[in-house]
Amino acid sequence: MIAISFQNLCRLLQHIIEFAPNAARAETLIVNYLAQLVNG
C-alpha cells in the first residue's frame, strides 16, 4: 500500500479541480503523480 500524505492528496485534488475542464490534462497529472509516488 502506498502512503499518500494528506497534504499531497489535497494538492492533487486542487490540480484536478483546476484542470477539470480539460479531463485529459487532469488525467495526465494523476498518472504523473502516481508515477512519482511509485518511483519515490
MDAnalysis code that builds the backbone (N, CA, C; Angstrom):
import MDAnalysis as mda
import numpy as np

u = mda.Universe.empty(120, n_residues=40, atom_resindex=np.repeat(np.arange(40), 3), trajectory=True)
u.add_TopologyAttr("name", ["N", "CA", "C"] * 40)
u.add_TopologyAttr("resid", np.arange(1, 41))
u.add_TopologyAttr("resname", ["MET", "ILE", "ALA", "ILE", "SER", "PHE", "GLN", "ASN", "LEU", "CYS", "ARG", "LEU", "LEU", "GLN", "HIS", "ILE", "ILE", "GLU", "PHE", "ALA", "PRO", "ASN", "ALA", "ALA", "ARG", "ALA", "GLU", "THR", "LEU", "ILE", "VAL", "ASN", "TYR", "LEU", "ALA", "GLN", "LEU", "VAL", "ASN", "GLY"])
u.atoms.positions = np.array([
    [0.854, -1.203, 0.000],
    [0.000, 0.000, 0.000],
    [0.880, 1.240, 0.000],
    [0.606, 2.137, -0.912],
    [1.378, 3.378, -0.994],
    [0.746, 4.421, -0.084],
    [1.550, 4.970, 0.803],
    [1.043, 6.001, 1.712],
    [1.050, 7.349, 1.009],
    [-0.079, 8.015, 1.030],
    [-0.195, 9.341, 0.424],
    [-0.500, 10.339, 1.529],
    [0.352, 11.317, 1.674],
    [0.127, 12.305, 2.722],
    [-1.112, 13.132, 2.393],
    [-1.775, 13.588, 3.434],
    [-2.999, 14.361, 3.243],
    [-2.714, 15.634, 2.452],
    [-1.567, 16.251, 2.728],
    [-1.196, 17.491, 2.034],
    [-1.027, 17.242, 0.537],
    [-0.347, 16.152, 0.192],
    [-0.153, 15.838, -1.219],
    [-1.471, 15.492, -1.894],
    [-2.337, 14.814, -1.161],
    [-3.633, 14.454, -1.709],
    [-4.457, 15.709, -2.002],
    [-4.425, 16.671, -1.081],
    [-5.151, 17.928, -1.282],
    [-4.598, 18.675, -2.487],
    [-3.280, 18.666, -2.616],
    [-2.649, 19.342, -3.753],
    [-3.084, 18.690, -5.055],
    [-3.123, 17.361, -5.052],
    [-3.555, 16.627, -6.239],
    [-4.994, 16.982, -6.591],
    [-5.853, 17.040, -5.569],
    [-7.255, 17.383, -5.808],
    [-7.391, 18.799, -6.351],
    [-6.564, 19.713, -5.869],
    [-6.588, 21.083, -6.386],
    [-6.246, 21.098, -7.866],
    [-5.255, 20.307, -8.249],
    [-4.874, 20.236, -9.658],
    [-6.006, 19.656, -10.490],
    [-6.657, 18.630, -9.952],
    [-7.762, 18.009, -10.681],
    [-8.879, 19.033, -10.907],
    [-9.204, 19.791, -9.859],
    [-10.265, 20.793, -9.974],
    [-9.858, 21.895, -10.946],
    [-8.598, 22.308, -10.843],
    [-8.093, 23.382, -11.692],
    [-8.172, 23.010, -13.169],
    [-7.871, 21.740, -13.459],
    [-7.850, 21.304, -14.850],
    [-9.100, 20.516, -15.236],
    [-10.125, 20.606, -14.415],
    [-11.351, 19.844, -14.665],
    [-11.913, 20.033, -16.082],
    [-11.900, 21.269, -16.631],
    [-12.423, 21.443, -17.990],
    [-11.625, 20.646, -19.022],
    [-10.391, 20.308, -18.677],
    [-9.558, 19.538, -19.599],
    [-9.242, 18.198, -18.954],
    [-10.141, 17.247, -19.159],
    [-10.026, 15.950, -18.481],
    [-8.723, 15.240, -18.821],
    [-8.284, 15.359, -20.060],
    [-7.054, 14.677, -20.475],
    [-5.865, 15.212, -19.691],
    [-5.830, 16.513, -19.479],
    [-4.738, 17.129, -18.735],
    [-4.766, 16.666, -17.283],
    [-5.943, 16.636, -16.701],
    [-6.080, 16.189, -15.314],
    [-5.640, 14.732, -15.187],
    [-6.005, 13.923, -16.163],
    [-5.627, 12.509, -16.128],
    [-4.111, 12.362, -16.196],
    [-3.479, 13.188, -17.028],
    [-2.018, 13.161, -17.139],
    [-1.377, 13.526, -15.820],
    [-1.920, 14.533, -15.134],
    [-1.387, 14.932, -13.833],
    [-1.491, 13.795, -12.828],
    [-2.629, 13.103, -12.851],
    [-2.827, 11.992, -11.910],
    [-1.817, 10.891, -12.179],
    [-1.648, 10.543, -13.442],
    [-0.714, 9.476, -13.806],
    [0.703, 9.849, -13.400],
    [1.089, 11.095, -13.666],
    [2.429, 11.558, -13.297],
    [2.615, 11.539, -11.789],
    [1.582, 11.947, -11.064],
    [1.648, 11.968, -9.602],
    [1.839, 10.551, -9.060],
    [1.064, 9.620, -9.569],
    [1.178, 8.238, -9.115],
    [2.543, 7.654, -9.474],
    [3.047, 8.026, -10.633],
    [4.368, 7.542, -11.045],
    [5.444, 8.057, -10.096],
    [5.313, 9.304, -9.660],
    [6.275, 9.873, -8.719],
    [6.212, 9.124, -7.395],
    [5.012, 8.750, -6.967],
    [4.877, 8.011, -5.711],
    [5.565, 6.657, -5.803],
    [5.367, 5.993, -6.921],
    [5.952, 4.669, -7.109],
    [7.473, 4.762, -7.193],
    [7.960, 5.762, -7.912],
    [9.402, 5.907, -8.110],
    [10.093, 6.564, -6.921],
    [9.306, 7.142, -6.041],
    [9.880, 7.810, -4.872],
    [10.363, 9.176, -5.252],
])
